[in-house]
């Protein structure tokens, strides 16, 4: 899994939903700093967050 691609995908989908990092973080119960780390490629979402993250972004886990 490429951190850059994953982060850029999360960012693009979040922006498409017109959400801020903080709004996305609130919806999936993580910090805004965590979302920032994912989007900048400094970390990955925990596997337990993939379902809620995909739902918040309006896609399937497979697409994510």
N, C-alpha and C positions, 0 to 999 in steps of 0.2 A: 504494500500500500504506500503510495507516494504522499507524503505529508503536504506538499505544495498543492497537488491536485485536489486532495481531500479538502484542504482549507479553502481553496478557491471555489470549490463546488458549494461548500457550506455558505460561504460569503455571498456568492451569486444568488443562491436560492433564498437566503435570508433577505437580501435586498429586493428580490423580486416580490417577496411578500410584504415589502415596505416595513420591515422590523429593524429596530436597532439591535445591537449586540445585547444590550441590557434586557430588552423585551424578550428576545429569544431565550436568554439565560433564565429569566423569570418563568417562562412557560415550561422549561424542562428542569427547573430546580437546581441550577448550578450558578456559579458566579459569572458576571460579565467578563471577568479576567480569564476564565476558562474558555469562553467562546473566542475571545481575542487570541488566546494561545493556539486554538485549533485553526483559526483563519490565517494566522501568520506562520503556520507550520512548526510551531514549537511544542506541539503535543497532539494527541488524538483524543477523541471522546472515548470514555469508558464504554465497553461493549454493552453494558446494561442501559446506556443512554441512547443506543442506536434507534430503538423503537420510538421513544418519545421525540427524539430529534427529527426522525423522518416524518413523523406525524405533524410536528410543528411546522416543518418545511413543506408539507403537502406532497410528499413523495413516498415510495415504498423503501423499505430497508435495503432491498436489492439495488434499487437505483442509487441510493446513497453510497 
